[in-house]
Amino acid sequence: MLTLKQIYDDKARVIAGLEKKHFAGAAEAIDEVLRLDAERKSAQQLKDAAAAEMNKISKSIGALMAQGKRDEAEAAKAQTGALKAQIAEYDVKMSEAEEAQTKLLLTIPNIPYDIVPEGASAEDNLAVTIGNWPNQPMIDAIAKDGAVALRDWDSATDEKIAEEKLSILNSQLSTKLPHWDLAKKYNLIDFDLGVKISGAGFPVYIGQGARLQRALINFFLAEANKAGYTEIMPPTVVNAASGYGTGQLPDKEGQMYHCEVDDLYLIPTAEVPVTNIYRDVIIDEDKLPIKNCAYTECFRREAGSYGKDVRGLNRLHEFSKIEIVRIDTPEHSDASHKEMLAHVEGLLKKLELPYRILRLSGGDMSFTAALCYDFEVYSEAQHRWLEVSSTSNFDTYQANRLKCRYRRAEDKKVQLCHTLNGSALALPRIVAALLENNQTPEGIRIPAALQPFFGDDMIR
């Protein structure tokens, strides 16, 4: 959550940031936070004054008794009793103000960095990279000059060129089968059986489909290990404190599966248990950055509309994902974020999937992120982009909730860490794109980097 220091240091910037995220009533919420803080401070001052007076009177009681001034001593005792009662009242007022302030702060999102684009929705996200297009034979045939291989583009002209090339591509790919048809053709995934066992959004992977899942998991973990990430195998259920720590609660409570009897939640991402390892922890600066990765199943109740956008693997209630998590110093977190982006991009390059990277607009960012980039792969059969990763810097927002801090080597001062995470990668849409983009008359081609893990070069 936002720190009081952030708000006091630059209230106008905080309000502007919240408005950039389209948080309704930003100014009123921040004013209420400050009012509650003033109320707490006032109660604290009154308590301190009463405590000082009580101590002063308490010290005089012994002297009065020694002088035989019993009546005055008894009156002094009565005064200290009244002051003690006042102090208890001030404690209650302080506690109530602080509790109300914390409850309000938990409902206020993080503020975005200055480079976050203005905008209300995904339509306003900024595409900063498009890659792997030259590796696609169809694209090479359409654009021999390689004009579709755009890097670091953000102008309207370049975006228009890309969309025109995409339109040409779509017209050439009408014979591609969607992954749900390929899954049936090669007996890879049984969606109906998943409905029978659990319900919609819980597919059953079979034979080569299950092997492809396992190959991707092992490939992603092997790549994370090579990049210096320590693998964690965390629980897939967490307590409410963990949900509050990373910001899923109270913001996304309705999207999480809740085991009410035990008050535990099925995790929507490994970010939750892995980041919470560092809740209420002070880390020595020389141990940073901490780099963890984890493979888990993820569970999301989020309801989807009907149609092609949620068909097949496009949106599931249970899915596999590898998450990378970093804990870092404020000074190094930007470099960490760039390293994470490069890692995710490297995975997509090795999988030979056409992709783009989007810098999310204020209105499309998550509740907790200060800066977020989405990776999307292109589906040649569905003719659309599929999100496969969000890679975010949360600044001190999660760390303040978690009380995740580090001790500076220079002066031993304790400060809040920065937390970062990203999908590296989520499997369902990667599988969808691999099946759709690599289909041939002989079967589905397995990218070279994945073949050692899959054990073959084709799905037949």
C-alpha positions, 0 to 999 in steps of 0.5 A, spaced: 500 500 500 502 507 499 506 509 504 504 516 508 511 519 506 509 518 499 502 522 500 506 527 505 512 528 500 507 529 494 500 529 495 499 532 488 503 527 485 499 521 488 492 524 486 494 525 479 497 518 479 491 515 482 487 519 477 491 516 471 489 509 474 482 511 473 481 510 481 474 514 483 474 519 488 482 519 489 482 526 492 477 525 497 480 518 499 487 521 500 484 527 504 481 522 508 487 518 509 490 525 512 484 526 516 485 520 520 492 521 520 491 527 523 486 524 528 491 519 530 497 524 531 492 528 535 490 522 540 497 521 540 499 528 543 494 528 548 496 521 550 503 523 551 501 529 555 497 525 559 502 520 561 507 526 562 502 529 567 501 522 570 508 520 571 509 527 574 504 526 579 506 519 581 513 521 583 510 526 588 505 521 591 511 518 595 514 525 598 507 527 600 506 521 604 513 522 607 510 529 609 504 526 612 500 529 607 495 523 606 489 527 603 493 530 598 497 524 596 490 520 596 487 526 591 494 525 587 492 518 586 485 519 584 488 524 579 493 519 576 487 514 576 483 519 572 489 520 567 490 513 566 483 512 564 484 518 559 490 515 556 486 508 555 481 512 551 486 516 547 489 509 546 482 507 543 482 513 539 489 512 536 487 504 534 481 506 531 484 512 527 489 507 525 485 501 523 480 506 519 486 509 515 489 502 514 483 499 511 482 505 507 489 505 504 488 497 502 483 499 498 487 505 494 491 502 488 499 503 487 500 509 483 504 508 476 510 511 474 511 517 469 512 513 463 506 509 464 501 511 458 495 515 459 489 511 457 482 508 460 483 500 457 487 495 453 486 500 447 490 505 450 496 500 451 503 502 447 506 497 443 514 497 444 516 491 441 514 486 435 518 480 434 519 473 431 516 476 425 521 475 420 522 467 422 515 466 420 515 463 412 508 466 411 510 473 413 517 473 409 513 471 403 508 477 404 513 482 406 520 481 403 523 487 405 522 485 413 518 491 414 514 488 419 520 486 424 519 493 428 523 494 434 522 500 439 516 503 435 511 507 438 508 512 433 502 512 430 505 511 423 509 505 425 502 502 428 498 503 422 503 499 418 503 493 423 496 493 423 496 493 415 501 487 415 497 483 420 491 484 416 494 481 410 497 476 414 490 474 417 487 473 410 493 468 408 491 464 414 484 462 413 486 455 413 489 454 419 485 450 425 484 453 432 487 449 437 481 446 440 480 442 433 487 440 433 487 438 440 481 433 438 484 431 431 491 429 435 487 427 442 491 432 446 486 435 450 479 433 452 475 439 454 468 435 455 472 430 460 474 436 464 467 439 464 465 432 467 470 431 472 470 439 474 466 444 470 468 448 464 475 451 464 478 445 467 481 441 461 484 434 461 491 433 458 492 426 454 498 423 452 502 428 447 498 433 450 500 432 457 507 431 455 507 438 451 505 441 458 511 437 462 516 439 456 514 446 457 514 446 465 521 443 465 523 448 459 521 454 463 524 452 469 531 450 466 531 457 463 530 460 469 535 456 473 540 458 467 538 465 469 540 465 476 533 464 479 532 459 485 526 454 484 521 454 490 516 449 490 510 453 495 503 451 497 498 452 492 493 455 498 495 461 502 492 464 508 488 471 508 495 475 510 498 472 504 493 475 500 493 482 503 500 482 503 501 481 495 494 485 494 490 480 491 485 481 498 481 485 498 481 487 491 480 480 487 477 477 493 471 475 488 476 472 483 479 467 488 477 460 490 476 460 498 476 454 502 471 458 507 472 452 513 479 453 513 479 461 511 484 459 506 485 461 498 487 457 492 493 461 489 491 465 482 499 465 481 505 463 485 507 470 486 503 470 492 506 464 496 513 466 493 513 473 495 510 472 502 516 468 504 519 475 505 513 478 509 516 481 516 523 479 514 529 484 514 534 482 509 541 484 508 543 489 502 548 484 500 543 478 499 539 482 494 537 482 489 533 475 491 531 471 485 526 466 485 522 462 480 516 457 482 512 452 478 505 451 480 497 450 478 493 457 478 486 457 480 482 463 478 474 464 479 474 470 474 467 469 469 468 470 462 464 471 456 462 466 451 465 465 444 471 464 441 475 469 446 474 464 452 474 458 448 479 452 449 485 454 452 484 461 452 481 462 459 481 457 464 479 456 471 486 452 473 492 452 469 500 451 469 504 457 470 512 458 472 513 465 475 519 469 476 519 473 483 525 478 485 526 482 491 531 488 490 533 495 492 529 501 490 536 503 486 536 497 482 529 495 481 529 498 474 535 494 472 532 488 475 525 489 471 529 490 464 532 483 466 526 480 467 523 483 460 529 480 457 528 473 460 521 473 458 522 475 451 528 470 450 523 464 452 518 467 446 524 467 441 526 460 443 519 458 442 519 461 435 513 464 437 511 471 434 510 476 439 509 483 441 510 487 448 505 492 450 507 497 456 500 498 459 496 504 460 494 507 467 487 504 466 489 497 464 494 496 469 493 491 475 491 494 482 498 493 485 503 495 479 507 501 478 509 499 471 507 493 467 509 490 460 504 485 457 507 479 452 502 477 447 503 471 442 500 471 435 495 466 434 495 464 426 488 461 427 484 465 431 487 471 428 488 475 434 493 476 440 493 472 446 496 475 453 502 470 456 505 474 461 505 480 465 511 483 468 511 488 473 515 492 478 511 494 484 515 499 487 514 499 495 507 498 494 507 490 496 513 491 500 509 496 505 504 491 506 508 485 507 513 489 511 519 486 507 525 491 508 532 491 507 538 493 511 543 498 508 550 496 508 552 503 508 548 506 514 544 500 517 538 503 516 532 499 514 528 501 508 522 498 504 524 493 498 522 493 491 518 487 489 517 485 482 514 479 478 512 476 471 510 470 468 515 466 465 511 463 462 503 461 463 502 455 459 495 455 456 496 460 451 503 458 449 500 451 448 494 454 443 499 458 439 504 453 439 499 448 436 496 453 431 502 456 429 506 450 427 501 445 424 503 442 418 500 436 413 505 431 417 503 434 424 505 439 429 512 441 429 515 442 436 520 448 436 528 446 436 529 449 443 523 444 446 525 438 442 530 435 448 524 436 453 518 433 449 523 428 446 520 428 439 520 434 433 513 433 431 506 431 434 503 426 430 
